[in-house]
Amino acid sequence: MSISCNILGHQPDRGGARHDGEDHWTRCRRCGTGLIRAESKWRAASADELTAHGENVDAKAELDSAAGL
């Protein structure tokens, strides 16, 4: 995490946000930290949320592949 993010908070890349079937995800434009959309704000994701996100992305890729996409 950058010093700017410690002081000002993360700056989400809203244009790069994606939905993994469960949550909206993006990265901080300053430091690259994975961010998750929670209620009315973006926040840094926990280790458990990052693991679940990886599983969701993998499952979506398998479904897309099976559908020929």
C-alpha positions, 0 to 999 in steps of 0.5 A: 500500500502506498503512502498516498493510500494510507493518508487519502484512501484507495483510489478505485479504478471504476472503469476496470471494475468487474463482477465475478458473479458474486461481488464487484472487484477492481484495483486501486489506481495508486497501489494495485491493491484488490478492492471489493465493493461493499455497500456504498464504498470500495474497500481492500479485500480480505485474504478469504475474499481474495481466495473466494474471488479466485474460485469464482473467476475460475468457475466462470472461466470453466463455464465460458469455456464449456459454452464455447465463449 
